[in-house]
Amino acid sequence: MPYAFCPGCDQRIFLRKDPKVGDMVYCPNCEDQLEVVAVDPIELDWPWDEDEDETTEWEEEEEEDEWEDEDEEE
């Protein structure tokens, strides 16, 4: 049975027979939800949350605009 290690706690996690990139797994030790990101060798990582990235980009653009506005006022 194939296995991989949790990136958070190094717990060995056993996977189904033919894991595929994108499969979601659960670490019973630290209770994290993980995603299979590679299969040769099998590698797990925390799932990518596209909404978080979009929010970060938006916040960064807003901060840049605030700096430009302050410079214009001086």
PyMOL Python script that loads the backbone (N, CA, C, O; Angstrom):
from pymol import cmd

cmd.read_pdbstr("""\
ATOM      1  N   MET A   1       0.841  -1.175   0.000  1.00  0.00           N
ATOM      2  CA  MET A   1       0.000   0.000   0.000  1.00  0.00           C
ATOM      3  C   MET A   1       0.892   1.246   0.000  1.00  0.00           C
ATOM      4  O   MET A   1       1.784   1.356   0.841  1.00  0.00           O
ATOM      5  N   PRO A   2       0.665   2.201  -0.940  1.00  0.00           N
ATOM      6  CA  PRO A   2       1.518   3.396  -0.997  1.00  0.00           C
ATOM      7  C   PRO A   2       1.245   4.328   0.186  1.00  0.00           C
ATOM      8  O   PRO A   2       0.150   4.351   0.749  1.00  0.00           O
ATOM      9  N   TYR A   3       2.261   5.080   0.535  1.00  0.00           N
ATOM     10  CA  TYR A   3       2.115   6.031   1.624  1.00  0.00           C
ATOM     11  C   TYR A   3       2.947   7.270   1.333  1.00  0.00           C
ATOM     12  O   TYR A   3       3.834   7.263   0.479  1.00  0.00           O
ATOM     13  N   ALA A   4       2.638   8.332   2.066  1.00  0.00           N
ATOM     14  CA  ALA A   4       3.385   9.577   1.998  1.00  0.00           C
ATOM     15  C   ALA A   4       3.416  10.145   3.412  1.00  0.00           C
ATOM     16  O   ALA A   4       2.751   9.634   4.313  1.00  0.00           O
ATOM     17  N   PHE A   5       4.189  11.199   3.593  1.00  0.00           N
ATOM     18  CA  PHE A   5       4.308  11.800   4.918  1.00  0.00           C
ATOM     19  C   PHE A   5       3.609  13.150   4.951  1.00  0.00           C
ATOM     20  O   PHE A   5       3.680  13.926   3.997  1.00  0.00           O
ATOM     21  N   CYS A   6       2.938  13.418   6.053  1.00  0.00           N
ATOM     22  CA  CYS A   6       2.261  14.690   6.254  1.00  0.00           C
ATOM     23  C   CYS A   6       3.315  15.794   6.341  1.00  0.00           C
ATOM     24  O   CYS A   6       4.285  15.647   7.084  1.00  0.00           O
ATOM     25  N   PRO A   7       3.153  16.901   5.601  1.00  0.00           N
ATOM     26  CA  PRO A   7       4.135  17.980   5.673  1.00  0.00           C
ATOM     27  C   PRO A   7       4.093  18.740   6.994  1.00  0.00           C
ATOM     28  O   PRO A   7       5.031  19.469   7.318  1.00  0.00           O
ATOM     29  N   GLY A   8       3.019  18.576   7.758  1.00  0.00           N
ATOM     30  CA  GLY A   8       2.903  19.288   9.025  1.00  0.00           C
ATOM     31  C   GLY A   8       3.469  18.537  10.209  1.00  0.00           C
ATOM     32  O   GLY A   8       4.112  19.134  11.073  1.00  0.00           O
ATOM     33  N   CYS A   9       3.237  17.216  10.264  1.00  0.00           N
ATOM     34  CA  CYS A   9       3.644  16.460  11.460  1.00  0.00           C
ATOM     35  C   CYS A   9       4.492  15.233  11.143  1.00  0.00           C
ATOM     36  O   CYS A   9       4.876  14.506  12.060  1.00  0.00           O
ATOM     37  N   ASP A  10       4.791  14.985   9.884  1.00  0.00           N
ATOM     38  CA  ASP A  10       5.602  13.842   9.438  1.00  0.00           C
ATOM     39  C   ASP A  10       4.967  12.480   9.712  1.00  0.00           C
ATOM     40  O   ASP A  10       5.658  11.462   9.689  1.00  0.00           O
ATOM     41  N   GLN A  11       3.666  12.454   9.969  1.00  0.00           N
ATOM     42  CA  GLN A  11       2.946  11.196  10.153  1.00  0.00           C
ATOM     43  C   GLN A  11       2.867  10.455   8.821  1.00  0.00           C
ATOM     44  O   GLN A  11       2.612  11.069   7.785  1.00  0.00           O
ATOM     45  N   ARG A  12       3.080   9.160   8.840  1.00  0.00           N
ATOM     46  CA  ARG A  12       2.925   8.346   7.638  1.00  0.00           C
ATOM     47  C   ARG A  12       1.434   8.192   7.347  1.00  0.00           C
ATOM     48  O   ARG A  12       0.659   7.785   8.213  1.00  0.00           O
ATOM     49  N   ILE A  13       1.041   8.528   6.105  1.00  0.00           N
ATOM     50  CA  ILE A  13      -0.352   8.435   5.694  1.00  0.00           C
ATOM     51  C   ILE A  13      -0.449   7.423   4.561  1.00  0.00           C
ATOM     52  O   ILE A  13       0.184   7.583   3.518  1.00  0.00           O
ATOM     53  N   PHE A  14      -1.238   6.390   4.773  1.00  0.00           N
ATOM     54  CA  PHE A  14      -1.432   5.373   3.743  1.00  0.00           C
ATOM     55  C   PHE A  14      -2.504   5.838   2.772  1.00  0.00           C
ATOM     56  O   PHE A  14      -3.541   6.360   3.179  1.00  0.00           O
ATOM     57  N   LEU A  15      -2.242   5.642   1.475  1.00  0.00           N
ATOM     58  CA  LEU A  15      -3.136   6.101   0.419  1.00  0.00           C
ATOM     59  C   LEU A  15      -3.755   4.919  -0.309  1.00  0.00           C
ATOM     60  O   LEU A  15      -3.318   3.779  -0.153  1.00  0.00           O
ATOM     61  N   ARG A  16      -4.773   5.203  -1.104  1.00  0.00           N
ATOM     62  CA  ARG A  16      -5.379   4.131  -1.901  1.00  0.00           C
ATOM     63  C   ARG A  16      -4.363   3.625  -2.917  1.00  0.00           C
ATOM     64  O   ARG A  16      -3.301   4.226  -3.075  1.00  0.00           O
ATOM     65  N   LYS A  17      -4.664   2.552  -3.595  1.00  0.00           N
ATOM     66  CA  LYS A  17      -3.702   1.841  -4.438  1.00  0.00           C
ATOM     67  C   LYS A  17      -3.054   2.723  -5.508  1.00  0.00           C
ATOM     68  O   LYS A  17      -1.830   2.710  -5.642  1.00  0.00           O
ATOM     69  N   ASP A  18      -3.834   3.482  -6.266  1.00  0.00           N
ATOM     70  CA  ASP A  18      -3.281   4.318  -7.333  1.00  0.00           C
ATOM     71  C   ASP A  18      -3.593   5.787  -7.078  1.00  0.00           C
ATOM     72  O   ASP A  18      -4.525   6.322  -7.678  1.00  0.00           O
ATOM     73  N   PRO A  19      -2.838   6.456  -6.203  1.00  0.00           N
ATOM     74  CA  PRO A  19      -3.137   7.867  -5.932  1.00  0.00           C
ATOM     75  C   PRO A  19      -2.901   8.714  -7.186  1.00  0.00           C
ATOM     76  O   PRO A  19      -2.022   8.417  -7.995  1.00  0.00           O
ATOM     77  N   LYS A  20      -3.689   9.754  -7.328  1.00  0.00           N
ATOM     78  CA  LYS A  20      -3.570  10.656  -8.465  1.00  0.00           C
ATOM     79  C   LYS A  20      -3.390  12.078  -7.957  1.00  0.00           C
ATOM     80  O   LYS A  20      -3.874  12.426  -6.880  1.00  0.00           O
ATOM     81  N   VAL A  21      -2.690  12.899  -8.735  1.00  0.00           N
ATOM     82  CA  VAL A  21      -2.509  14.301  -8.377  1.00  0.00           C
ATOM     83  C   VAL A  21      -3.891  14.931  -8.229  1.00  0.00           C
ATOM     84  O   VAL A  21      -4.756  14.764  -9.089  1.00  0.00           O
ATOM     85  N   GLY A  22      -4.085  15.644  -7.148  1.00  0.00           N
ATOM     86  CA  GLY A  22      -5.368  16.281  -6.872  1.00  0.00           C
ATOM     87  C   GLY A  22      -6.223  15.538  -5.867  1.00  0.00           C
ATOM     88  O   GLY A  22      -7.185  16.102  -5.345  1.00  0.00           O
ATOM     89  N   ASP A  23      -5.888  14.260  -5.575  1.00  0.00           N
ATOM     90  CA  ASP A  23      -6.633  13.507  -4.563  1.00  0.00           C
ATOM     91  C   ASP A  23      -6.466  14.196  -3.211  1.00  0.00           C
ATOM     92  O   ASP A  23      -5.388  14.692  -2.882  1.00  0.00           O
ATOM     93  N   MET A  24      -7.542  14.219  -2.442  1.00  0.00           N
ATOM     94  CA  MET A  24      -7.504  14.804  -1.107  1.00  0.00           C
ATOM     95  C   MET A  24      -7.393  13.684  -0.073  1.00  0.00           C
ATOM     96  O   MET A  24      -8.057  12.653  -0.183  1.00  0.00           O
ATOM     97  N   VAL A  25      -6.546  13.903   0.927  1.00  0.00           N
ATOM     98  CA  VAL A  25      -6.373  12.931   2.008  1.00  0.00           C
ATOM     99  C   VAL A  25      -6.420  13.674   3.342  1.00  0.00           C
ATOM    100  O   VAL A  25      -6.302  14.898   3.393  1.00  0.00           O
ATOM    101  N   TYR A  26      -6.591  12.922   4.397  1.00  0.00           N
ATOM    102  CA  TYR A  26      -6.743  13.454   5.744  1.00  0.00           C
ATOM    103  C   TYR A  26      -5.640  12.882   6.626  1.00  0.00           C
ATOM    104  O   TYR A  26      -5.403  11.674   6.619  1.00  0.00           O
ATOM    105  N   CYS A  27      -4.971  13.735   7.380  1.00  0.00           N
ATOM    106  CA  CYS A  27      -3.965  13.253   8.332  1.00  0.00           C
ATOM    107  C   CYS A  27      -4.653  12.993   9.668  1.00  0.00           C
ATOM    108  O   CYS A  27      -5.168  13.923  10.290  1.00  0.00           O
ATOM    109  N   PRO A  28      -4.667  11.741  10.115  1.00  0.00           N
ATOM    110  CA  PRO A  28      -5.339  11.429  11.381  1.00  0.00           C
ATOM    111  C   PRO A  28      -4.599  11.977  12.605  1.00  0.00           C
ATOM    112  O   PRO A  28      -5.186  12.091  13.681  1.00  0.00           O
ATOM    113  N   ASN A  29      -3.337  12.310  12.451  1.00  0.00           N
ATOM    114  CA  ASN A  29      -2.555  12.796  13.586  1.00  0.00           C
ATOM    115  C   ASN A  29      -2.804  14.284  13.854  1.00  0.00           C
ATOM    116  O   ASN A  29      -3.167  14.654  14.971  1.00  0.00           O
ATOM    117  N   CYS A  30      -2.612  15.142  12.841  1.00  0.00           N
ATOM    118  CA  CYS A  30      -2.769  16.586  13.039  1.00  0.00           C
ATOM    119  C   CYS A  30      -4.095  17.106  12.485  1.00  0.00           C
ATOM    120  O   CYS A  30      -4.402  18.292  12.606  1.00  0.00           O
ATOM    121  N   GLU A  31      -4.879  16.214  11.876  1.00  0.00           N
ATOM    122  CA  GLU A  31      -6.210  16.521  11.361  1.00  0.00           C
ATOM    123  C   GLU A  31      -6.208  17.530  10.214  1.00  0.00           C
ATOM    124  O   GLU A  31      -7.205  18.222  10.007  1.00  0.00           O
ATOM    125  N   ASP A  32      -5.106  17.627   9.465  1.00  0.00           N
ATOM    126  CA  ASP A  32      -5.040  18.507   8.301  1.00  0.00           C
ATOM    127  C   ASP A  32      -5.611  17.822   7.071  1.00  0.00           C
ATOM    128  O   ASP A  32      -5.469  16.611   6.901  1.00  0.00           O
ATOM    129  N   GLN A  33      -6.249  18.594   6.226  1.00  0.00           N
ATOM    130  CA  GLN A  33      -6.696  18.139   4.915  1.00  0.00           C
ATOM    131  C   GLN A  33      -5.527  18.398   3.962  1.00  0.00           C
ATOM    132  O   GLN A  33      -5.016  19.516   3.905  1.00  0.00           O
ATOM    133  N   LEU A  34      -5.105  17.386   3.220  1.00  0.00           N
ATOM    134  CA  LEU A  34      -3.940  17.487   2.350  1.00  0.00           C
ATOM    135  C   LEU A  34      -4.299  17.065   0.935  1.00  0.00           C
ATOM    136  O   LEU A  34      -5.301  16.389   0.706  1.00  0.00           O
ATOM    137  N   GLU A  35      -3.462  17.477  -0.008  1.00  0.00           N
ATOM    138  CA  GLU A  35      -3.671  17.156  -1.413  1.00  0.00           C
ATOM    139  C   GLU A  35      -2.439  16.440  -1.958  1.00  0.00           C
ATOM    140  O   GLU A  35      -1.308  16.789  -1.618  1.00  0.00           O
ATOM    141  N   VAL A  36      -2.662  15.445  -2.798  1.00  0.00           N
ATOM    142  CA  VAL A  36      -1.553  14.779  -3.486  1.00  0.00           C
ATOM    143  C   VAL A  36      -1.074  15.736  -4.575  1.00  0.00           C
ATOM    144  O   VAL A  36      -1.832  16.076  -5.483  1.00  0.00           O
ATOM    145  N   VAL A  37       0.201  16.176  -4.483  1.00  0.00           N
ATOM    146  CA  VAL A  37       0.736  17.125  -5.463  1.00  0.00           C
ATOM    147  C   VAL A  37       1.736  16.480  -6.414  1.00  0.00           C
ATOM    148  O   VAL A  37       2.103  17.080  -7.424  1.00  0.00           O
ATOM    149  N   ALA A  38       2.178  15.270  -6.106  1.00  0.00           N
ATOM    150  CA  ALA A  38       3.085  14.519  -6.980  1.00  0.00           C
ATOM    151  C   ALA A  38       2.896  13.034  -6.685  1.00  0.00           C
ATOM    152  O   ALA A  38       2.541  12.655  -5.569  1.00  0.00           O
ATOM    153  N   VAL A  39       3.139  12.194  -7.701  1.00  0.00           N
ATOM    154  CA  VAL A  39       2.948  10.757  -7.491  1.00  0.00           C
ATOM    155  C   VAL A  39       4.222   9.944  -7.639  1.00  0.00           C
ATOM    156  O   VAL A  39       4.215   8.754  -7.323  1.00  0.00           O
ATOM    157  N   ASP A  40       5.298  10.524  -8.099  1.00  0.00           N
ATOM    158  CA  ASP A  40       6.543   9.759  -8.245  1.00  0.00           C
ATOM    159  C   ASP A  40       7.739  10.616  -7.867  1.00  0.00           C
ATOM    160  O   ASP A  40       8.333  11.235  -8.750  1.00  0.00           O
ATOM    161  N   PRO A  41       8.121  10.682  -6.599  1.00  0.00           N
ATOM    162  CA  PRO A  41       7.531  10.015  -5.433  1.00  0.00           C
ATOM    163  C   PRO A  41       6.253  10.726  -4.987  1.00  0.00           C
ATOM    164  O   PRO A  41       6.002  11.873  -5.359  1.00  0.00           O
ATOM    165  N   ILE A  42       5.463  10.031  -4.193  1.00  0.00           N
ATOM    166  CA  ILE A  42       4.212  10.606  -3.700  1.00  0.00           C
ATOM    167  C   ILE A  42       4.537  11.731  -2.728  1.00  0.00           C
ATOM    168  O   ILE A  42       5.318  11.564  -1.792  1.00  0.00           O
ATOM    169  N   GLU A  43       3.915  12.884  -2.976  1.00  0.00           N
ATOM    170  CA  GLU A  43       4.158  14.052  -2.133  1.00  0.00           C
ATOM    171  C   GLU A  43       2.823  14.699  -1.785  1.00  0.00           C
ATOM    172  O   GLU A  43       1.948  14.841  -2.639  1.00  0.00           O
ATOM    173  N   LEU A  44       2.678  15.086  -0.528  1.00  0.00           N
ATOM    174  CA  LEU A  44       1.470  15.747  -0.050  1.00  0.00           C
ATOM    175  C   LEU A  44       1.777  17.191   0.311  1.00  0.00           C
ATOM    176  O   LEU A  44       2.893  17.522   0.712  1.00  0.00           O
ATOM    177  N   ASP A  45       0.772  18.046   0.164  1.00  0.00           N
ATOM    178  CA  ASP A  45       0.900  19.445   0.554  1.00  0.00           C
ATOM    179  C   ASP A  45      -0.491  19.942   0.913  1.00  0.00           C
ATOM    180  O   ASP A  45      -1.489  19.286   0.614  1.00  0.00           O
ATOM    181  N   TRP A  46      -0.555  21.106   1.557  1.00  0.00           N
ATOM    182  CA  TRP A  46      -1.845  21.688   1.873  1.00  0.00           C
ATOM    183  C   TRP A  46      -2.487  22.162   0.577  1.00  0.00           C
ATOM    184  O   TRP A  46      -1.791  22.646  -0.315  1.00  0.00           O
ATOM    185  N   PRO A  47      -3.801  22.031   0.461  1.00  0.00           N
ATOM    186  CA  PRO A  47      -4.477  22.422  -0.781  1.00  0.00           C
ATOM    187  C   PRO A  47      -4.341  23.918  -1.046  1.00  0.00           C
ATOM    188  O   PRO A  47      -4.305  24.731  -0.122  1.00  0.00           O
ATOM    189  N   TRP A  48      -4.267  24.256  -2.317  1.00  0.00           N
ATOM    190  CA  TRP A  48      -4.174  25.643  -2.741  1.00  0.00           C
ATOM    191  C   TRP A  48      -5.561  26.240  -2.715  1.00  0.00           C
ATOM    192  O   TRP A  48      -6.498  25.652  -3.256  1.00  0.00           O
ATOM    193  N   ASP A  49      -5.711  27.395  -2.098  1.00  0.00           N
ATOM    194  CA  ASP A  49      -7.006  28.063  -2.044  1.00  0.00           C
ATOM    195  C   ASP A  49      -6.938  29.282  -2.950  1.00  0.00           C
ATOM    196  O   ASP A  49      -6.342  30.296  -2.586  1.00  0.00           O
ATOM    197  N   GLU A  50      -7.543  29.191  -4.127  1.00  0.00           N
ATOM    198  CA  GLU A  50      -7.472  30.262  -5.117  1.00  0.00           C
ATOM    199  C   GLU A  50      -8.076  31.556  -4.599  1.00  0.00           C
ATOM    200  O   GLU A  50      -7.608  32.636  -4.961  1.00  0.00           O
ATOM    201  N   ASP A  51      -9.098  31.480  -3.766  1.00  0.00           N
ATOM    202  CA  ASP A  51      -9.723  32.690  -3.230  1.00  0.00           C
ATOM    203  C   ASP A  51      -8.747  33.487  -2.380  1.00  0.00           C
ATOM    204  O   ASP A  51      -8.740  34.716  -2.442  1.00  0.00           O
ATOM    205  N   GLU A  52      -7.921  32.809  -1.587  1.00  0.00           N
ATOM    206  CA  GLU A  52      -6.939  33.504  -0.764  1.00  0.00           C
ATOM    207  C   GLU A  52      -5.963  34.273  -1.626  1.00  0.00           C
ATOM    208  O   GLU A  52      -5.632  35.416  -1.312  1.00  0.00           O
ATOM    209  N   ASP A  53      -5.493  33.670  -2.711  1.00  0.00           N
ATOM    210  CA  ASP A  53      -4.519  34.319  -3.574  1.00  0.00           C
ATOM    211  C   ASP A  53      -5.124  35.564  -4.223  1.00  0.00           C
ATOM    212  O   ASP A  53      -4.462  36.599  -4.298  1.00  0.00           O
ATOM    213  N   GLU A  54      -6.361  35.481  -4.688  1.00  0.00           N
ATOM    214  CA  GLU A  54      -7.011  36.619  -5.303  1.00  0.00           C
ATOM    215  C   GLU A  54      -7.166  37.754  -4.299  1.00  0.00           C
ATOM    216  O   GLU A  54      -6.961  38.915  -4.651  1.00  0.00           O
ATOM    217  N   THR A  55      -7.518  37.447  -3.076  1.00  0.00           N
ATOM    218  CA  THR A  55      -7.667  38.460  -2.042  1.00  0.00           C
ATOM    219  C   THR A  55      -6.325  39.122  -1.775  1.00  0.00           C
ATOM    220  O   THR A  55      -6.254  40.343  -1.636  1.00  0.00           O
ATOM    221  N   THR A  56      -5.268  38.338  -1.701  1.00  0.00           N
ATOM    222  CA  THR A  56      -3.940  38.877  -1.442  1.00  0.00           C
ATOM    223  C   THR A  56      -3.533  39.849  -2.539  1.00  0.00           C
ATOM    224  O   THR A  56      -3.030  40.933  -2.243  1.00  0.00           O
ATOM    225  N   GLU A  57      -3.741  39.480  -3.803  1.00  0.00           N
ATOM    226  CA  GLU A  57      -3.391  40.375  -4.900  1.00  0.00           C
ATOM    227  C   GLU A  57      -4.178  41.669  -4.811  1.00  0.00           C
ATOM    228  O   GLU A  57      -3.625  42.747  -5.030  1.00  0.00           O
ATOM    229  N   TRP A  58      -5.458  41.576  -4.493  1.00  0.00           N
ATOM    230  CA  TRP A  58      -6.306  42.744  -4.406  1.00  0.00           C
ATOM    231  C   TRP A  58      -5.841  43.660  -3.274  1.00  0.00           C
ATOM    232  O   TRP A  58      -5.789  44.879  -3.437  1.00  0.00           O
ATOM    233  N   GLU A  59      -5.505  43.069  -2.133  1.00  0.00           N
ATOM    234  CA  GLU A  59      -5.040  43.858  -0.998  1.00  0.00           C
ATOM    235  C   GLU A  59      -3.719  44.529  -1.313  1.00  0.00           C
ATOM    236  O   GLU A  59      -3.511  45.678  -0.922  1.00  0.00           O
ATOM    237  N   GLU A  60      -2.819  43.849  -2.009  1.00  0.00           N
ATOM    238  CA  GLU A  60      -1.541  44.443  -2.375  1.00  0.00           C
ATOM    239  C   GLU A  60      -1.739  45.627  -3.302  1.00  0.00           C
ATOM    240  O   GLU A  60      -1.069  46.647  -3.137  1.00  0.00           O
ATOM    241  N   GLU A  61      -2.638  45.527  -4.272  1.00  0.00           N
ATOM    242  CA  GLU A  61      -2.912  46.628  -5.189  1.00  0.00           C
ATOM    243  C   GLU A  61      -3.504  47.811  -4.437  1.00  0.00           C
ATOM    244  O   GLU A  61      -3.171  48.959  -4.731  1.00  0.00           O
ATOM    245  N   GLU A  62      -4.378  47.545  -3.472  1.00  0.00           N
ATOM    246  CA  GLU A  62      -4.988  48.604  -2.686  1.00  0.00           C
ATOM    247  C   GLU A  62      -3.933  49.334  -1.869  1.00  0.00           C
ATOM    248  O   GLU A  62      -3.971  50.560  -1.770  1.00  0.00           O
ATOM    249  N   GLU A  63      -2.987  48.596  -1.280  1.00  0.00           N
ATOM    250  CA  GLU A  63      -1.913  49.218  -0.505  1.00  0.00           C
ATOM    251  C   GLU A  63      -1.036  50.098  -1.382  1.00  0.00           C
ATOM    252  O   GLU A  63      -0.629  51.180  -0.959  1.00  0.00           O
ATOM    253  N   GLU A  64      -0.742  49.652  -2.587  1.00  0.00           N
ATOM    254  CA  GLU A  64       0.055  50.458  -3.510  1.00  0.00           C
ATOM    255  C   GLU A  64      -0.668  51.757  -3.850  1.00  0.00           C
ATOM    256  O   GLU A  64      -0.042  52.814  -3.922  1.00  0.00           O
ATOM    257  N   ASP A  65      -1.984  51.686  -4.059  1.00  0.00           N
ATOM    258  CA  ASP A  65      -2.775  52.881  -4.362  1.00  0.00           C
ATOM    259  C   ASP A  65      -2.747  53.855  -3.199  1.00  0.00           C
ATOM    260  O   ASP A  65      -2.665  55.064  -3.417  1.00  0.00           O
ATOM    261  N   GLU A  66      -2.813  53.359  -1.962  1.00  0.00           N
ATOM    262  CA  GLU A  66      -2.776  54.225  -0.786  1.00  0.00           C
ATOM    263  C   GLU A  66      -1.446  54.957  -0.704  1.00  0.00           C
ATOM    264  O   GLU A  66      -1.421  56.141  -0.368  1.00  0.00           O
ATOM    265  N   TRP A  67      -0.334  54.282  -1.004  1.00  0.00           N
ATOM    266  CA  TRP A  67       0.975  54.914  -0.980  1.00  0.00           C
ATOM    267  C   TRP A  67       1.059  56.011  -2.040  1.00  0.00           C
ATOM    268  O   TRP A  67       1.612  57.079  -1.776  1.00  0.00           O
ATOM    269  N   GLU A  68       0.524  55.766  -3.226  1.00  0.00           N
ATOM    270  CA  GLU A  68       0.549  56.756  -4.293  1.00  0.00           C
ATOM    271  C   GLU A  68      -0.278  57.977  -3.904  1.00  0.00           C
ATOM    272  O   GLU A  68       0.127  59.108  -4.173  1.00  0.00           O
ATOM    273  N   ASP A  69      -1.439  57.762  -3.273  1.00  0.00           N
ATOM    274  CA  ASP A  69      -2.293  58.867  -2.846  1.00  0.00           C
ATOM    275  C   ASP A  69      -1.604  59.729  -1.805  1.00  0.00           C
ATOM    276  O   ASP A  69      -1.720  60.954  -1.852  1.00  0.00           O
ATOM    277  N   GLU A  70      -0.890  59.124  -0.867  1.00  0.00           N
ATOM    278  CA  GLU A  70      -0.180  59.877   0.164  1.00  0.00           C
ATOM    279  C   GLU A  70       0.923  60.722  -0.439  1.00  0.00           C
ATOM    280  O   GLU A  70       1.143  61.852  -0.003  1.00  0.00           O
ATOM    281  N   ASP A  71       1.616  60.200  -1.424  1.00  0.00           N
ATOM    282  CA  ASP A  71       2.694  60.936  -2.084  1.00  0.00           C
ATOM    283  C   ASP A  71       2.136  62.148  -2.818  1.00  0.00           C
ATOM    284  O   ASP A  71       2.778  63.198  -2.829  1.00  0.00           O
ATOM    285  N   GLU A  72       0.971  62.036  -3.427  1.00  0.00           N
ATOM    286  CA  GLU A  72       0.370  63.137  -4.180  1.00  0.00           C
ATOM    287  C   GLU A  72      -0.086  64.255  -3.243  1.00  0.00           C
ATOM    288  O   GLU A  72      -0.047  65.423  -3.630  1.00  0.00           O
ATOM    289  N   GLU A  73      -0.515  63.932  -2.029  1.00  0.00           N
ATOM    290  CA  GLU A  73      -0.977  64.926  -1.087  1.00  0.00           C
ATOM    291  C   GLU A  73       0.155  65.797  -0.566  1.00  0.00           C
ATOM    292  O   GLU A  73      -0.080  66.960  -0.239  1.00  0.00           O
ATOM    293  N   GLU A  74       1.345  65.290  -0.479  1.00  0.00           N
ATOM    294  CA  GLU A  74       2.493  66.020   0.072  1.00  0.00           C
ATOM    295  C   GLU A  74       3.021  67.000  -0.872  1.00  0.00           C
ATOM    296  O   GLU A  74       3.987  67.698  -0.563  1.00  0.00           O
TER     297      GLU A  74
END
""", "prot")
cmd.dss("prot")
cmd.show_as("cartoon", "prot")
cmd.util.cbc("prot")
cmd.orient("prot")
